[in-house]
Amino acid sequence: RCNLVTLLRHPLLQHLSWHRHFVNERVPLCFWNSPHDCQSRMSMALACHGGPSVRPLTRDHRTAVQAMWDAFDLVGMTEHFDSFLVLLADLAGLQRPFYRIQLGTAETTAAREAT
């Protein structure tokens, strides 16, 4: 039985992808504005909304965050999408799921043509 799943993306990879897509290498990454969201900033060792002045989470906060994560049946990462789909299909009880890789890299194209 599967009630609640989510798919996340690594914050640093999301930031780099955003830069490549929208800035298109016209501005070096070192001159580009830092990401606005706290998670991405922290993953790149930048201060998050006040840096050192931000107090650590309290025990109540940690308990609430853990309860939120415990509610999920599956949490995946886009960087491991194929593995996520296998786990999701197993969790949902699908016997023979069909999935066609959408990205056309040399490796995925060769694998698709070999089948």
C-alpha positions in Angstrom: 0.0 0.0 0.0 1.3 3.4 -1.0 -0.2 6.6 0.4 2.5 9.4 0.3 5.6 9.6 -1.8 7.8 12.5 -2.9 10.6 13.1 -5.3 13.4 15.6 -4.3 16.3 17.0 -6.2 19.7 17.7 -4.7 19.8 21.5 -4.0 23.3 22.1 -5.5 22.4 20.1 -8.7 19.1 22.1 -9.0 21.0 25.4 -8.7 23.6 24.4 -11.3 20.8 23.2 -13.7 18.9 26.4 -13.2 22.1 28.3 -14.1 22.8 26.3 -17.2 19.2 26.5 -18.4 18.5 30.2 -17.8 21.8 31.9 -17.8 23.3 29.5 -20.4 26.9 30.0 -19.3 26.8 33.8 -20.3 27.6 34.7 -16.8 30.2 32.7 -14.8 28.7 30.9 -11.9 31.0 32.7 -9.5 29.4 36.0 -10.5 25.8 34.7 -10.5 23.5 35.5 -7.6 23.3 32.9 -4.9 20.2 30.8 -4.7 17.4 32.3 -2.6 16.1 29.2 -0.9 17.7 28.2 2.4 18.2 24.5 1.6 20.3 25.3 -1.5 22.3 28.0 0.3 23.1 25.6 3.1 24.2 22.8 0.7 26.7 25.2 -0.8 28.0 26.2 2.7 26.5 29.7 2.5 24.7 31.4 5.4 21.0 30.9 5.5 18.9 33.9 6.5 21.2 35.3 9.1 23.8 32.6 9.3 25.3 32.1 12.8 22.5 34.1 14.5 20.0 31.4 13.5 19.3 29.2 16.6 19.4 25.4 16.2 16.1 23.4 16.1 14.5 22.6 19.4 13.6 19.1 20.4 9.9 19.9 19.5 11.0 21.0 16.0 13.1 17.9 15.5 10.2 15.7 16.7 7.8 17.4 14.3 10.2 17.1 11.4 10.8 13.4 12.1 7.0 12.8 12.3 6.7 14.5 8.8 9.3 12.2 7.3 7.8 9.2 9.0 4.5 9.9 7.2 6.1 9.2 3.8 6.1 5.8 2.4 8.8 6.6 -0.1 11.2 9.5 -0.6 13.3 9.5 -3.8 15.8 11.7 -5.6 15.5 12.8 -9.2 19.2 11.9 -9.6 18.2 8.2 -8.9 14.9 8.3 -10.7 15.1 4.8 -12.2 15.7 3.3 -8.8 12.9 5.4 -7.3 10.5 4.0 -9.9 11.5 0.4 -9.2 10.9 1.0 -5.5 7.6 2.8 -6.1 6.4 0.0 -8.4 7.3 -2.6 -5.7 5.6 -0.5 -3.0 2.4 -0.1 -5.1 2.4 -3.9 -5.9 2.9 -3.5 -9.7 4.2 -6.8 -11.2 5.5 -5.6 -14.5 5.7 -1.8 -14.8 6.5 -0.3 -18.1 8.9 2.6 -18.2 10.7 4.1 -21.1 13.8 6.2 -20.4 13.1 9.7 -21.7 16.7 11.2 -21.7 18.5 10.5 -24.9 22.1 10.1 -23.8 24.5 7.8 -25.6 24.3 5.3 -22.8 20.5 5.2 -22.5 20.1 5.1 -26.3 22.4 2.1 -26.5 20.6 0.3 -23.7 17.2 1.0 -25.3 18.4 -0.2 -28.7 19.9 -3.4 -27.2 16.5 -4.6 -25.9 
